[in-house]
Amino acid sequence: MPVTVDGQTLSIAAVTAASRFHASVTLDGSPEIKERITKSRKVISDKVDSGTSVYGVSTGFGGSGSHFYCKVAVEIIT
């Protein structure tokens, strides 16, 4: 069963299927989804460009969340 990421219907079962059982994962290619992704990416890019700390982008995750990454590493991520 393929997993489709559409911003609305992702379930724990679908994540499990992809991560444990190698189910194929596709991004919903509709114009609405593409527009949402573009807007979200712009929010992150604008924050990074302004020097705002963004958890998981310019910082680590979890226990390393207080560690900050250099701008070059952040540019690679975004």
VENQUIZI-V324387 format. One record per run of one state. SS is the DSSP state (H for helix, E for strand, C for the rest). FROM is the first residue (numbers start at 1). TO is the last residue. If there is no record, write none. Layout:
# VENQUIZI-V324387
ss->SS from->FROM to->TO
ss->SS from->FROM to->TO
This chain:
# VENQUIZI-V324387
ss->C from->1 to->2
ss->E from->3 to->5
ss->C from->6 to->11
ss->H from->12 to->21
ss->C from->22 to->24
ss->E from->25 to->27
ss->C from->28 to->30
ss->H from->31 to->49
ss->C from->50 to->58
ss->E from->59 to->59
ss->C from->60 to->61
ss->H from->62 to->64
ss->C from->65 to->67
ss->E from->68 to->68
ss->C from->69 to->70
ss->H from->71 to->77
ss->C from->78 to->78
